Structures are given as structure tokens and as C-alpha cells.
Amino acid sequence: MLSPEQNQTKAIRNILHCLNHGTQMGWLIDPEEELVFVYGFDRTINIFEDGSDRLPIPAFAEAFQITVRQIFSWLES
């Protein structure tokens, strides 16, 4: 998750580093904008911002399902 004092470029660089070393997927959660950037292993980037959008999940956790609304409701608690 991107905190207010965190540099977005550094967070993206960390996600890309992880993808270069075998991670299947990376999420960048932006609480200020209430959206989630999803970085795929193939370097595709998708933006999810509608509350009902279901976020993609890596293959090893495909039984798990979560929406954008759920992510941000947890952050409000």
C-alpha cells in the first residue's frame, strides 16, 4: 500500500523488481485515489477503481476473492 510519505516511483520499482524475480503479480493500493494498480508478470498494468471490481489473484491463491470495496473498507477500520 502506498502511504502518504512514500514515493510512488520507489514502490513501483520494488514491484517491478519482484516481478523480475518470479513474483506472479503486484498490487499498488492508492488509498488517496481509492484505486488499485495491478501489475502482471507480463508487465501489463490494470487499474481497478469501481468498488465492485474483483481484483485478479495469483494462481496459487485463486480460491480467494476480493473486491476494491473490500480493500478500502478494511483500510477505513
C-alpha positions as CSV (number, residue, x, y, z in Angstrom):
1,M,0.0,0.0,0.0
2,L,1.2,3.5,-0.8
3,S,1.5,5.6,2.3
4,P,1.3,9.4,2.2
5,E,5.0,9.8,2.8
6,Q,6.0,7.0,0.3
7,N,7.4,7.8,-3.1
8,Q,5.3,6.1,-5.8
9,T,8.2,5.6,-8.1
10,K,10.1,3.7,-5.4
11,A,7.0,1.5,-4.8
12,I,6.7,0.7,-8.5
13,R,10.4,0.0,-8.8
14,N,10.0,-2.5,-5.9
15,I,7.0,-4.2,-7.6
16,L,9.0,-4.5,-10.9
17,H,12.0,-5.9,-9.1
18,C,9.8,-8.6,-7.5
19,L,8.2,-9.4,-10.9
20,N,11.7,-9.7,-12.4
21,H,12.4,-12.3,-9.7
22,G,9.4,-14.6,-10.1
23,T,6.5,-12.9,-8.4
24,Q,3.3,-13.5,-10.3
25,M,1.6,-10.2,-9.6
26,G,1.9,-7.0,-7.7
27,W,-0.7,-4.6,-6.3
28,L,-0.2,-0.9,-5.6
29,I,-3.0,0.3,-3.4
30,D,-3.5,4.0,-3.5
31,P,-5.8,5.0,-0.6
32,E,-5.9,8.7,-1.5
33,E,-7.3,8.0,-5.0
34,E,-9.1,4.8,-3.9
35,L,-7.8,2.7,-6.7
36,V,-5.6,-0.4,-7.2
37,F,-2.9,-0.8,-9.8
38,V,-2.3,-4.5,-10.7
39,Y,1.0,-5.3,-12.3
40,G,1.1,-8.7,-14.1
41,F,4.0,-11.0,-14.6
42,D,3.9,-10.0,-18.3
43,R,4.2,-6.3,-17.3
44,T,0.6,-5.5,-18.1
45,I,-0.9,-2.8,-15.8
46,N,-4.6,-2.7,-15.0
47,I,-6.4,-0.1,-12.9
48,F,-9.3,-1.1,-10.7
49,E,-11.4,1.7,-9.1
50,D,-15.0,0.6,-9.1
51,G,-16.0,-0.8,-5.8
52,S,-17.5,-3.9,-7.3
53,D,-14.4,-4.7,-9.4
54,R,-13.0,-8.1,-8.4
55,L,-9.2,-7.9,-8.2
56,P,-7.1,-10.5,-10.0
57,I,-5.4,-13.1,-7.8
58,P,-2.2,-15.1,-8.4
59,A,-2.8,-18.7,-9.4
60,F,-1.6,-20.1,-6.1
61,A,-4.5,-18.2,-4.3
62,E,-7.2,-18.4,-7.0
63,A,-9.8,-19.5,-4.5
64,F,-9.5,-16.2,-2.7
65,Q,-11.7,-13.4,-4.0
66,I,-11.6,-9.7,-3.1
67,T,-13.1,-6.5,-4.4
68,V,-11.9,-3.0,-4.4
69,R,-14.6,-2.0,-2.0
70,Q,-13.4,-4.7,0.5
71,I,-9.8,-3.4,0.4
72,F,-10.8,0.1,1.2
73,S,-13.4,-0.8,3.8
74,W,-10.6,-2.6,5.7
75,L,-8.4,0.5,5.5
76,E,-11.2,2.6,7.0
77,S,-11.5,0.4,10.0
